[in-house]
Amino acid sequence: MTFTANPVPCNHNCCICIYIAMRRSPLPSLPCMCANFRRTSRALTQLYENALRPLGLRATQLTILQALSRAGEVSQGQLGEMLAMDTTSLTRTLAIMSRQGWIAGRRGKDKRERRLRLSSTGERKLRCAMPVWERTQSQLRGQLGEQAWNSLLQVTHRVTEIVTTQGGSL
């Protein structure tokens, strides 16, 4: 058996790696809706937190500032429902935000109820964060395209609505 020399030198290992890289996404396909949403959520959180870090603000804190800005005064329970956040995580985040002076709280009619609203310091913090948030949103929207952006917002809202209203009775 005779072999003829290849007139074009080729590093076969490199060629194989390039071919494999072109065929496969660096992210494996996951069959689970929850796993996909969690992975996406972690990636988005990192994106927003990197943008907000210079302001000393976390993505969850910005979300709470935005929710309180839109809702006005609400109970802690209502805020948790609006954000689909568990009580422990919400309480911990609210404690940090209260120490920063970003939210104001008062007791409701029922002594167990806590009513929350943005403080003037929280309103200033939100105003400072909005340009950073808007720039991040705009960059991501540009990468996705307007139609995909709007579709994703609708899908995530619908999934959250189904799960929070029907829960374990799907």
N, C-alpha and C positions, 0 to 999 in steps of 0.2 A: 504494500500500500504506500503510495507516495502522496506527500502533502506539498501543495504549492504555497509559496509565500504570499501573504496578503499584501498587495501593493500599497495599501493605505494602512499605516500603523494605527492600531486601536488598543486602548487599554480596556480589555473586556470587563474588568471589575467596574470601572467608571461607567462604561456604557450600560451595564446592567443596572447600576444604581440610578442613573438618570432615567432609564426606562421605567423602573419601579416607581420612582418619585413622580413621574408624569402620570402614572396610572392610578395612584392611590392618593387620597386626601390625607393630610397628616392627622385628621380627626376620624377615628373609626365610626362607622355607622352604629348607632345604638338602637336596639329594638324597643326600648322602654320610653314612653312619653315623659315620665318623671325624670329619668336620667338625662334626657335631652334638655328639658327645661332647666334642670339644676346646673348642667354644664353651661348652658347659655347664660343663666343667671350669674354664675361665678365669673364668666368672661366679661359680661356687661358691668358687673360690680367693680371688677378690677379697672376697667376702662374709666368709669366715672370717678372712682376713688383716686386714681392717678391724677385726674384733672382737678379734683377738689382738694387734694392734699395740701397745696400751698395756702389754702384758706382755713386749714385746721378743721375740715368738715368731712364727715363720712357720708357715703351714699344713703344709708338708712336715715341719718339725721336730716339730710336734705329732703328726703321723701316726707318725713314727718313735718318739717317746716312748710313744705308745699301743701300738704294735706290740711294743716291747721290754717294756713293762709286762705285756702278755699272754703273750708268748713266753718271758720269762726270758732266759737267755743263749743267743745264737745266733751263728752265723758271719755275717760280712758277706755272703757269698754267699746264705745262707738268708734274710737280711733283704731283700736285693734281690729274691729270688724271691717272697717274701711280699707285697711292695709293688709288684711288676712295675716296678721302677725300674732304669734303666740304671746300670752300674757307675760311670761318670764323675760323674753327678749325685749318686748316693748317697755316693761318696767325698768329694766336695766338701762336701755337707751334714754328713756325719759329722765332718769335720775342724773345721767351725765349732762343732758341738755338743760335740766333745771339748775345744776351747779354752774353751768356756763351762763345762765341767765337768759337763755333763748326762749324758754316757755314759762308761762305763769300758770299756776294751778290754784284751785280753791275747792273746798268741800261743797258737794251738792246738797240738795235737801235731805237726801239719805246720807247719813254720816259715812257710809262705806263708799259712796260715789265721789270720784275726783273729776272735776271739770278742768279742762285744759284749753289754753289759747296761746297765741304767739305774744311774747312780750315785745316791747319796742326794740330791745336788743336783738331779739329773734327776727323781727322784721328787717332790721339793718343787715343782719347776717344773710338773710334770704336775698335781699337786694344785691349784696356783694357777690353772691354765688350765682345769680341768674345769668350773667354774661358767660361765665365758664360753662354752666349747664347748657345754655343755648348753643354755644360753639360746639360742644361735644355732641349734642343732639343733631345739629346741622351736619357735622362731619359724618356721623353714622347714617343719617338719612340720605346723604349724598352717595355713600357707598352702596346702600341698599336699593336706592331708587324710591320714588314717591309711592308707587303702587305697592311694592313689597312692604314699605314702612307702614302704610295704612292698613294693609292686610294683617301684618303682624300685630299691630295694636288691637285690631278687632278680634283676632284669634285669641290673643292672651287674655283679653277682657272676657271673652265668652267662656274660655276654659276656667278662669277664676270664678266666674258667675256660676257655672255648672257645679263645680266642686264645692264651693262655699254654700250654695243653697241646697244641693242634693246630698252632698257628703257621701257617707257610706251606703246610701240607698240608690246608687247609680244602677 
